[in-house]
Amino acid sequence: MLFRLIGLALLLLGIYLLGQNIYFTTNVSPYWWRGIAADGSILFLTGGIVALFFFPSGVKSVGWMSLLIGILLVFISSRAILNPTSLWEFCLSIACFMGGYQLLTTGRLNL
């Protein structure tokens, strides 16, 4: 059980390291459809996460499609600003993701 908690902590650390350079703005857009795209992105992302974690395995593909649409709507609404990330931070965050996922799912690291 302790290894699974460590895996969850590593996953959260990976999200934190990669998410440090992503900013979401709330400025008012001159185009009316960008506001709708921003609202839709939140709804699709939330629905996709709920579908992946709580619905049966037959609905998982709908969850992935919802996440994909939500990510596309974030970029369409131009409300996400991606700042440059150093190679060191990127490698560290990917290592935390992979190690945390292995610990969370299997309880051990396969190196």
Solvent accessible surface area in square Angstrom, and as a share of the most:
residue,aa,sasa,rsa
1,M,171,0.76
2,L,121,0.60
3,F,119,0.50
4,R,98,0.36
5,L,98,0.49
6,I,73,0.37
7,G,0,0.00
8,L,79,0.39
9,A,59,0.46
10,L,49,0.24
11,L,34,0.17
12,L,105,0.52
13,L,77,0.38
14,G,0,0.00
15,I,100,0.51
16,Y,129,0.49
17,L,24,0.12
18,L,53,0.26
19,G,34,0.32
20,Q,75,0.34
21,N,28,0.14
22,I,65,0.33
23,Y,113,0.43
24,F,134,0.56
25,T,41,0.24
26,T,125,0.73
27,N,97,0.50
28,V,142,0.82
29,S,25,0.16
30,P,117,0.73
31,Y,115,0.44
32,W,198,0.69
33,W,103,0.36
34,R,63,0.23
35,G,28,0.26
36,I,109,0.55
37,A,8,0.06
38,A,19,0.15
39,D,93,0.48
40,G,14,0.14
41,S,4,0.03
42,I,110,0.56
43,L,131,0.65
44,F,81,0.34
45,L,44,0.22
46,T,75,0.43
47,G,36,0.34
48,G,0,0.00
49,I,87,0.44
50,V,59,0.34
51,A,5,0.04
52,L,28,0.14
53,F,151,0.63
54,F,158,0.66
55,F,96,0.40
56,P,97,0.61
57,S,94,0.61
58,G,65,0.63
59,V,48,0.28
60,K,65,0.27
61,S,79,0.51
62,V,92,0.53
63,G,0,0.00
64,W,160,0.56
65,M,111,0.49
66,S,16,0.11
67,L,26,0.13
68,L,95,0.47
69,I,60,0.31
70,G,0,0.00
71,I,86,0.44
72,L,96,0.48
73,L,34,0.17
74,V,17,0.10
75,F,108,0.45
76,I,88,0.45
77,S,1,0.01
78,S,62,0.40
79,R,40,0.15
80,A,19,0.15
81,I,84,0.42
82,L,101,0.50
83,N,58,0.30
84,P,126,0.79
85,T,52,0.31
86,S,59,0.38
87,L,136,0.68
88,W,182,0.64
89,E,51,0.23
90,F,94,0.39
91,C,68,0.41
92,L,68,0.34
93,S,0,0.00
94,I,56,0.29
95,A,61,0.47
96,C,11,0.06
97,F,51,0.21
98,M,128,0.57
99,G,14,0.14
100,G,0,0.00
101,Y,129,0.49
102,Q,57,0.25
103,L,12,0.06
104,L,60,0.30
105,T,66,0.38
106,T,71,0.41
107,G,18,0.18
108,R,154,0.56
109,L,78,0.39
110,N,84,0.43
111,L,202,1.01
